[in-house]
Amino acid sequence: MAPVGTRLIAGAIFAAGLIAGAHAADYPAKPIHLLQGFAPGGNADIISRIVGDELQKALGQPIIYESRAGAGGNLASEAIANSEPDGYSLVLLTTGHSIGGALYKSLKFDPVKDFSFISTTTEIPFFFVVNAKSRFQTIQELVQAAKAKPDAVTFGSAGVGTGQHLTGEVFASAVGAKLLHIPFRGDSAAVTALLSNDIDFIIAPGTAIFGNIQGGTFRALAISSKERWPAQPSVPTLAETVTKDVDVPAWSGLATTRGVPRPIVERLNTEVRRIVALPNVVKRLREIGNVPHSSTPAEMTELVSSQIVRWNGVIDKANIPRQ
């Protein structure tokens, strides 16, 4: 017979498993909070609402949306890492989550171990965009000017260490140019600067620039994806024009706190994967420049882990100071 202490521990583990199973069976029994780490109205906010609106139909409980903007999305990540592991606190993560794991010296959470990843929701190509009055008519002209005079061509992004910024660094390295990065507080501020011709170009998701392209104030020179965007078929890819070495898999996805019972994570994964494939969701996500894309929890975990390694290399090569 096993020692008393061993039996007590085994009994406690068994009881905890029964409690977790009961909670999972009742889930959800109350509203669910869905955070995202950027300004309201931005790409992450819109994605969270498109997916969340369908998720609340499926789960039968309201989704309460919250923007916890700051530190490249890390404030929202930190809030989820410190939440109760009951499945009632979710977060819409982006590429910034992996970048944060590489860029910040002392995060108050582990970007992999402190999360239960549910599923990716989209892949996000970035557009290289100029003012319609720009001297650059093609991405080739922009590259030629940047190579001829280092730091003479400026580009704006949503901030230091964002996917937009690091895409620019990968691009500059691939074409052998030195660009001058001008960081802003979000895509909208970068758009405003481009409208005023304060910078030469910006790198941004479709959400931020489609309206200006359609209105004739912006012109897209290239897209970072492997294929042209169906709604903007005249915009060439970087691979078609100046380099085949820019592959920046920007993404978004849902996660929750480490320790959430596995049945809850699996149910959320099943629902998110179904939702991302719905025709109306596919249409809405594509309208804002996102490619619907779901995954297993294990696949999303591997994505986050591998990207932290990759971004560490990009940050080192670009000599970007860690924060």
Residue, then its C-alpha position, 0 to 999 in steps of 0.5 A: m500500500a502507498p504511504v499516506g502522504t502519497r495517497l493524500i496527494a493523489g487524492a488531491i490531484f484527483a479531486a482537482g481534476l474532478i473540479a476542473g472537469a465540472h467547471a469545463a462542463d458548465y463553461p461558459a456560465k457568465p460573460i467572457h472578457l476579450l482584451q486586445g493590446f492596441a488602440p480602439g478601431g485598429n486592426a486588432d480591435i476589429i479582428s477581435r470584434i469580428v471573431g468575438d461577435e460570432l463566438q458569443k453566438a456559439l457560446g451563449q454568453p456576452i463577450i465584453y471587449e476591452s482595449r488595453a493599449g500600451a507597450g506593443g500589446n504587452l499590457a494586455s498580455e500581462a493582464i491575461a497572464n495574471s488572470e484566473p485560469d478559468g477561460y473567462s479572460l481571453v486576448l487577441l494577440t498579434t505578431g507584437h506578442s512574439i516581438g515583445g518576447a525578443l525586444y523587452k529585457s524584463l517582461k512581467f510574464d513569459p510570452v510562451k509558458d504563461f499562456s494557453f494558446i487557442s488558435t490563430t485567426t488571421e495572417i496579415p500582409f503589410f502594404f508599402v504605401v506612399n502619398a499619391k503625390s510622392r516622387f516614387q511611382t514604383i517600389q523599385e524607384l524607392v529602393q534605388a533612392a534608398k541605396a543611393k543615399p543611406d537614411a535619405v528615405t524615411f519610413g513610418s510605422a506604428g512604433v518601435g518594435t512593431g511588426q511594421h517596423l521590423t518588416g521595414e528592417v527585414f526589407a532594408s536588409a534584403v535590398g541592401a539599403k539603409l532606411l531612416h525609421i520614424p516611429f509613431r504611436g499607432d498606424s493612424a498617427a503614421v497615416t496622418a504623417l504620410l498625408s502631410n508628406d512628412i515621411d516618404f512611405i509607411i508600412a501598414p496593414g490594409t485596415a489602416i490604408f485602404g480608405n486612403i487608397q480608395g480615396g486617391t490620397f495614397r498609392a500602394l507600391a508593394i505588398s509583403s505577402k507571397e501573392r497579390w491582394p485580390a482587392q488590390p490586384s495592381v499592387p505587386t508583391l515584393a518578390e515580384t519586384v525587388t526581393k524574394d527574401v522578405d517573408v514576414p508572417a504577421w498574424s493574430g490569434l486568440a489565447t487565454t491564461r496558462g492552466v485553463p482546463r484543457p476541455i475549455v481550450e479545446r472547445l474554444n479552438t473548435e469554435v474559433r476554427r469554425i468561425v474563421a471559416l464562415p463565409n461572412v467572417v472570411k469576407r469581413l476579414r478580407e475586407i480589412g486586409n487579413v487572410p483568415h487562418s486558424s490552427t491547433p493550440a500546439e501549432m500556435t504555441e510553436l508559431v509564437s516560440s519560433q518567432i521569438v527566436r526569429w525576431n531576436g535575430v532581426i533585432d540584433k542585426a538591425n541594432i535596435p536597442r532592447q527596452 
